[in-house]
Amino acid sequence: LREVEASQRALLAEHEERIHLLEMERRRLHNDIQELKGNIRVFCRVRPLLPEERERQRGLPHLHFPPQDAHSLSQVGRERRLELRYDFSFDRVFPPGASQQEIFQEIQLLVQVCPQNPR
């Protein structure tokens, strides 16, 4: 039994070392991917209107979300300056109706879980 126990401990130590090496490789590859994409990513999420805002503003007529472009947002002037138009570009724009799941699907590869027992 002592020989089996010693053998199992050695095998466990080998596997733990292999796991550690693979985790380090995963982190390196993750960082490489992020550098290729660009380290800074900017997302825009437009929150839904609150009930009192809905009554007062009648929606978001001043914001335009191009249907075929999830990277742009336009704002047109309000009230006195209707001719003004501002165009913004982001890595991704989420309109008011976007769900938490939709947003998480977009960023899930950026999120890393910290191990409970880091080495």
ChimeraX commands (.cxc) that place a marker at each C-alpha (Angstrom):
marker #1 position 0.00,0.00,0.00 radius 0.5
marker #1 position 2.86,2.40,0.73 radius 0.5
marker #1 position 4.31,1.83,-2.71 radius 0.5
marker #1 position 0.91,2.44,-4.31 radius 0.5
marker #1 position 0.41,5.57,-2.20 radius 0.5
marker #1 position 3.86,6.91,-3.14 radius 0.5
marker #1 position 3.19,6.13,-6.80 radius 0.5
marker #1 position -0.20,7.91,-6.63 radius 0.5
marker #1 position 1.34,10.95,-4.92 radius 0.5
marker #1 position 4.03,11.17,-7.63 radius 0.5
marker #1 position 1.38,10.85,-10.34 radius 0.5
marker #1 position -0.75,13.54,-8.66 radius 0.5
marker #1 position 2.25,15.88,-8.46 radius 0.5
marker #1 position 2.93,15.30,-12.19 radius 0.5
marker #1 position -0.66,16.07,-13.07 radius 0.5
marker #1 position -0.71,19.22,-10.94 radius 0.5
marker #1 position 2.47,20.44,-12.63 radius 0.5
marker #1 position 0.98,19.68,-16.06 radius 0.5
marker #1 position -2.22,21.56,-15.14 radius 0.5
marker #1 position -0.16,24.53,-13.99 radius 0.5
marker #1 position 1.84,24.57,-17.26 radius 0.5
marker #1 position -1.33,24.30,-19.35 radius 0.5
marker #1 position -2.96,27.13,-17.39 radius 0.5
marker #1 position 0.08,29.34,-17.99 radius 0.5
marker #1 position -0.09,28.50,-21.71 radius 0.5
marker #1 position -3.82,29.31,-21.78 radius 0.5
marker #1 position -3.18,32.70,-20.17 radius 0.5
marker #1 position -0.38,33.46,-22.63 radius 0.5
marker #1 position -2.60,32.57,-25.60 radius 0.5
marker #1 position -5.48,34.62,-24.15 radius 0.5
marker #1 position -3.18,37.64,-23.85 radius 0.5
marker #1 position -1.92,37.12,-27.41 radius 0.5
marker #1 position -5.49,37.09,-28.72 radius 0.5
marker #1 position -6.33,40.25,-26.81 radius 0.5
marker #1 position -3.27,42.02,-28.19 radius 0.5
marker #1 position -4.24,41.03,-31.73 radius 0.5
marker #1 position -7.76,42.40,-31.19 radius 0.5
marker #1 position -6.53,45.47,-29.39 radius 0.5
marker #1 position -6.15,45.76,-25.65 radius 0.5
marker #1 position -8.78,48.46,-25.24 radius 0.5
marker #1 position -12.30,47.70,-26.38 radius 0.5
marker #1 position -15.10,50.22,-26.01 radius 0.5
marker #1 position -18.71,49.10,-25.78 radius 0.5
marker #1 position -21.78,51.33,-25.58 radius 0.5
marker #1 position -24.99,50.19,-23.92 radius 0.5
marker #1 position -27.98,52.50,-24.08 radius 0.5
marker #1 position -30.23,51.79,-21.14 radius 0.5
marker #1 position -33.99,51.56,-21.55 radius 0.5
marker #1 position -35.98,54.63,-20.64 radius 0.5
marker #1 position -37.50,54.89,-17.20 radius 0.5
marker #1 position -41.32,55.17,-17.12 radius 0.5
marker #1 position -41.27,58.91,-16.37 radius 0.5
marker #1 position -38.75,59.46,-19.21 radius 0.5
marker #1 position -40.96,57.50,-21.61 radius 0.5
marker #1 position -43.88,59.82,-20.93 radius 0.5
marker #1 position -41.79,62.99,-21.15 radius 0.5
marker #1 position -39.61,62.14,-24.16 radius 0.5
marker #1 position -41.84,59.75,-26.12 radius 0.5
marker #1 position -38.98,57.32,-26.74 radius 0.5
marker #1 position -35.49,57.97,-28.04 radius 0.5
marker #1 position -36.13,59.79,-31.32 radius 0.5
marker #1 position -32.77,61.55,-31.09 radius 0.5
marker #1 position -30.80,58.26,-31.13 radius 0.5
marker #1 position -30.42,56.16,-34.27 radius 0.5
marker #1 position -29.09,52.60,-34.31 radius 0.5
marker #1 position -28.25,51.63,-37.90 radius 0.5
marker #1 position -29.90,48.22,-38.40 radius 0.5
marker #1 position -26.99,46.62,-40.25 radius 0.5
marker #1 position -24.21,48.18,-38.16 radius 0.5
marker #1 position -23.76,47.08,-34.54 radius 0.5
marker #1 position -20.75,49.40,-34.20 radius 0.5
marker #1 position -22.36,52.81,-34.73 radius 0.5
marker #1 position -24.71,55.16,-32.97 radius 0.5
marker #1 position -25.96,58.53,-34.21 radius 0.5
marker #1 position -27.44,61.32,-32.19 radius 0.5
marker #1 position -29.39,64.08,-33.87 radius 0.5
marker #1 position -29.92,67.46,-32.30 radius 0.5
marker #1 position -32.83,67.99,-29.98 radius 0.5
marker #1 position -35.27,70.86,-29.68 radius 0.5
marker #1 position -33.63,74.01,-31.14 radius 0.5
marker #1 position -30.76,72.48,-33.18 radius 0.5
marker #1 position -32.36,69.65,-35.17 radius 0.5
marker #1 position -29.75,69.99,-37.94 radius 0.5
marker #1 position -26.92,68.81,-35.67 radius 0.5
marker #1 position -25.88,65.20,-36.01 radius 0.5
marker #1 position -23.19,63.35,-34.09 radius 0.5
marker #1 position -21.89,59.95,-35.19 radius 0.5
marker #1 position -20.11,57.65,-32.76 radius 0.5
marker #1 position -18.25,54.40,-33.40 radius 0.5
marker #1 position -17.62,51.68,-30.84 radius 0.5
marker #1 position -16.44,48.10,-30.82 radius 0.5
marker #1 position -20.11,47.24,-30.24 radius 0.5
marker #1 position -23.31,49.17,-29.54 radius 0.5
marker #1 position -26.12,47.58,-27.54 radius 0.5
marker #1 position -29.54,49.23,-27.99 radius 0.5
marker #1 position -32.00,49.60,-25.09 radius 0.5
marker #1 position -33.61,46.23,-25.82 radius 0.5
marker #1 position -30.35,44.24,-25.52 radius 0.5
marker #1 position -30.44,41.49,-22.90 radius 0.5
marker #1 position -27.78,40.70,-20.31 radius 0.5
marker #1 position -27.21,37.37,-22.08 radius 0.5
marker #1 position -26.60,39.11,-25.41 radius 0.5
marker #1 position -24.02,41.40,-23.81 radius 0.5
marker #1 position -22.29,38.57,-21.98 radius 0.5
marker #1 position -22.04,36.54,-25.19 radius 0.5
marker #1 position -20.14,39.44,-26.73 radius 0.5
marker #1 position -17.65,39.80,-23.87 radius 0.5
marker #1 position -17.39,36.26,-22.50 radius 0.5
marker #1 position -14.02,35.63,-24.14 radius 0.5
marker #1 position -12.64,38.74,-22.43 radius 0.5
marker #1 position -13.68,37.56,-18.99 radius 0.5
marker #1 position -11.25,35.38,-17.07 radius 0.5
marker #1 position -12.11,33.58,-13.87 radius 0.5
marker #1 position -9.50,33.93,-11.16 radius 0.5
marker #1 position -8.56,30.59,-9.60 radius 0.5
marker #1 position -9.27,30.20,-5.90 radius 0.5
marker #1 position -5.73,29.03,-5.16 radius 0.5
marker #1 position -3.39,30.98,-7.47 radius 0.5
marker #1 position 0.19,29.81,-7.58 radius 0.5
marker link #1:1,2 radius 0.2
marker link #1:2,3 radius 0.2
marker link #1:3,4 radius 0.2
marker link #1:4,5 radius 0.2
marker link #1:5,6 radius 0.2
marker link #1:6,7 radius 0.2
marker link #1:7,8 radius 0.2
marker link #1:8,9 radius 0.2
marker link #1:9,10 radius 0.2
marker link #1:10,11 radius 0.2
marker link #1:11,12 radius 0.2
marker link #1:12,13 radius 0.2
marker link #1:13,14 radius 0.2
marker link #1:14,15 radius 0.2
marker link #1:15,16 radius 0.2
marker link #1:16,17 radius 0.2
marker link #1:17,18 radius 0.2
marker link #1:18,19 radius 0.2
marker link #1:19,20 radius 0.2
marker link #1:20,21 radius 0.2
marker link #1:21,22 radius 0.2
marker link #1:22,23 radius 0.2
marker link #1:23,24 radius 0.2
marker link #1:24,25 radius 0.2
marker link #1:25,26 radius 0.2
marker link #1:26,27 radius 0.2
marker link #1:27,28 radius 0.2
marker link #1:28,29 radius 0.2
marker link #1:29,30 radius 0.2
marker link #1:30,31 radius 0.2
marker link #1:31,32 radius 0.2
marker link #1:32,33 radius 0.2
marker link #1:33,34 radius 0.2
marker link #1:34,35 radius 0.2
marker link #1:35,36 radius 0.2
marker link #1:36,37 radius 0.2
marker link #1:37,38 radius 0.2
marker link #1:38,39 radius 0.2
marker link #1:39,40 radius 0.2
marker link #1:40,41 radius 0.2
marker link #1:41,42 radius 0.2
marker link #1:42,43 radius 0.2
marker link #1:43,44 radius 0.2
marker link #1:44,45 radius 0.2
marker link #1:45,46 radius 0.2
marker link #1:46,47 radius 0.2
marker link #1:47,48 radius 0.2
marker link #1:48,49 radius 0.2
marker link #1:49,50 radius 0.2
marker link #1:50,51 radius 0.2
marker link #1:51,52 radius 0.2
marker link #1:52,53 radius 0.2
marker link #1:53,54 radius 0.2
marker link #1:54,55 radius 0.2
marker link #1:55,56 radius 0.2
marker link #1:56,57 radius 0.2
marker link #1:57,58 radius 0.2
marker link #1:58,59 radius 0.2
marker link #1:59,60 radius 0.2
marker link #1:60,61 radius 0.2
marker link #1:61,62 radius 0.2
marker link #1:62,63 radius 0.2
marker link #1:63,64 radius 0.2
marker link #1:64,65 radius 0.2
marker link #1:65,66 radius 0.2
marker link #1:66,67 radius 0.2
marker link #1:67,68 radius 0.2
marker link #1:68,69 radius 0.2
marker link #1:69,70 radius 0.2
marker link #1:70,71 radius 0.2
marker link #1:71,72 radius 0.2
marker link #1:72,73 radius 0.2
marker link #1:73,74 radius 0.2
marker link #1:74,75 radius 0.2
marker link #1:75,76 radius 0.2
marker link #1:76,77 radius 0.2
marker link #1:77,78 radius 0.2
marker link #1:78,79 radius 0.2
marker link #1:79,80 radius 0.2
marker link #1:80,81 radius 0.2
marker link #1:81,82 radius 0.2
marker link #1:82,83 radius 0.2
marker link #1:83,84 radius 0.2
marker link #1:84,85 radius 0.2
marker link #1:85,86 radius 0.2
marker link #1:86,87 radius 0.2
marker link #1:87,88 radius 0.2
marker link #1:88,89 radius 0.2
marker link #1:89,90 radius 0.2
marker link #1:90,91 radius 0.2
marker link #1:91,92 radius 0.2
marker link #1:92,93 radius 0.2
marker link #1:93,94 radius 0.2
marker link #1:94,95 radius 0.2
marker link #1:95,96 radius 0.2
marker link #1:96,97 radius 0.2
marker link #1:97,98 radius 0.2
marker link #1:98,99 radius 0.2
marker link #1:99,100 radius 0.2
marker link #1:100,101 radius 0.2
marker link #1:101,102 radius 0.2
marker link #1:102,103 radius 0.2
marker link #1:103,104 radius 0.2
marker link #1:104,105 radius 0.2
marker link #1:105,106 radius 0.2
marker link #1:106,107 radius 0.2
marker link #1:107,108 radius 0.2
marker link #1:108,109 radius 0.2
marker link #1:109,110 radius 0.2
marker link #1:110,111 radius 0.2
marker link #1:111,112 radius 0.2
marker link #1:112,113 radius 0.2
marker link #1:113,114 radius 0.2
marker link #1:114,115 radius 0.2
marker link #1:115,116 radius 0.2
marker link #1:116,117 radius 0.2
marker link #1:117,118 radius 0.2
marker link #1:118,119 radius 0.2
view
